[in-house]
Amino acid sequence: MVWKPAGPTPLCALAVQHIANTVAADHGLEGVFTLVIGPGRSVGEVMLADKRLPLISFTGSTSVGEHVAQVVAKRFGRTILELGGNNAIIVAEDANLDMAARAIVFGAVGTAGQRCTSTRRSSRTSASPRS
């Protein structure tokens, strides 16, 4: 597995790589995980075009995801795309605000934003029945 983290997270990626290598070594394995750090516009582009990487998994914006899909499809590779970001929480007018506040804070910072489902925005809405 070759993985390239998002640009703002190289130290976190180094820590995860170290953990993965330690666990693999404990089981007599080496060379299973390879970390590549660098800008997506250069390093990422090389990875997208490389036929030795039959599957590309990408989490990010829809516009970049469209580019990823096109480049990988051109070489008949496969993709797993988690796109869009800015996951919202909608708080209904009749919600328990103490519980909602805890859920919003955990969703936004509970995993330090290192999950594709991290909350990025919230809004309140009035409760209205649906037909």
BELVEN-V469540 format. One record per residue. N is the residue number from 1. RES is the residue in one small letter. PSI is psi in whole degrees, 0 to 359 (* if undefined). Layout:
n:N res:RES psi:PSI
n:N res:RES psi:PSI
//
This chain:
n:1 res:m psi:130
n:2 res:v psi:128
n:3 res:w psi:145
n:4 res:k psi:117
n:5 res:p psi:170
n:6 res:a psi:150
n:7 res:g psi:319
n:8 res:p psi:358
n:9 res:t psi:36
n:10 res:p psi:324
n:11 res:l psi:321
n:12 res:c psi:318
n:13 res:a psi:320
n:14 res:l psi:320
n:15 res:a psi:316
n:16 res:v psi:318
n:17 res:q psi:317
n:18 res:h psi:316
n:19 res:i psi:313
n:20 res:a psi:317
n:21 res:n psi:321
n:22 res:t psi:314
n:23 res:v psi:315
n:24 res:a psi:316
n:25 res:a psi:323
n:26 res:d psi:340
n:27 res:h psi:16
n:28 res:g psi:23
n:29 res:l psi:148
n:30 res:e psi:157
n:31 res:g psi:18
n:32 res:v psi:319
n:33 res:f psi:129
n:34 res:t psi:127
n:35 res:l psi:134
n:36 res:v psi:125
n:37 res:i psi:132
n:38 res:g psi:173
n:39 res:p psi:141
n:40 res:g psi:326
n:41 res:r psi:341
n:42 res:s psi:297
n:43 res:v psi:315
n:44 res:g psi:320
n:45 res:e psi:320
n:46 res:v psi:318
n:47 res:m psi:317
n:48 res:l psi:322
n:49 res:a psi:350
n:50 res:d psi:115
n:51 res:k psi:345
n:52 res:r psi:351
n:53 res:l psi:89
n:54 res:p psi:340
n:55 res:l psi:129
n:56 res:i psi:124
n:57 res:s psi:127
n:58 res:f psi:135
n:59 res:t psi:126
n:60 res:g psi:206
n:61 res:s psi:157
n:62 res:t psi:320
n:63 res:s psi:318
n:64 res:v psi:322
n:65 res:g psi:323
n:66 res:e psi:317
n:67 res:h psi:315
n:68 res:v psi:311
n:69 res:a psi:317
n:70 res:q psi:315
n:71 res:v psi:315
n:72 res:v psi:321
n:73 res:a psi:326
n:74 res:k psi:330
n:75 res:r psi:14
n:76 res:f psi:31
n:77 res:g psi:176
n:78 res:r psi:153
n:79 res:t psi:152
n:80 res:i psi:118
n:81 res:l psi:126
n:82 res:e psi:103
n:83 res:l psi:160
n:84 res:g psi:314
n:85 res:g psi:198
n:86 res:n psi:48
n:87 res:n psi:131
n:88 res:a psi:154
n:89 res:i psi:131
n:90 res:i psi:127
n:91 res:v psi:117
n:92 res:a psi:151
n:93 res:e psi:327
n:94 res:d psi:15
n:95 res:a psi:154
n:96 res:n psi:106
n:97 res:l psi:328
n:98 res:d psi:314
n:99 res:m psi:319
n:100 res:a psi:317
n:101 res:a psi:316
n:102 res:r psi:318
n:103 res:a psi:320
n:104 res:i psi:315
n:105 res:v psi:315
n:106 res:f psi:316
n:107 res:g psi:327
n:108 res:a psi:321
n:109 res:v psi:355
n:110 res:g psi:334
n:111 res:t psi:25
n:112 res:a psi:30
n:113 res:g psi:6
n:114 res:q psi:43
n:115 res:r psi:140
n:116 res:c psi:344
n:117 res:t psi:13
n:118 res:s psi:140
n:119 res:t psi:136
n:120 res:r psi:345
n:121 res:r psi:157
n:122 res:s psi:161
n:123 res:s psi:161
n:124 res:r psi:150
n:125 res:t psi:151
n:126 res:s psi:146
n:127 res:a psi:124
n:128 res:s psi:135
n:129 res:p psi:144
n:130 res:r psi:146
n:131 res:s psi:*
//
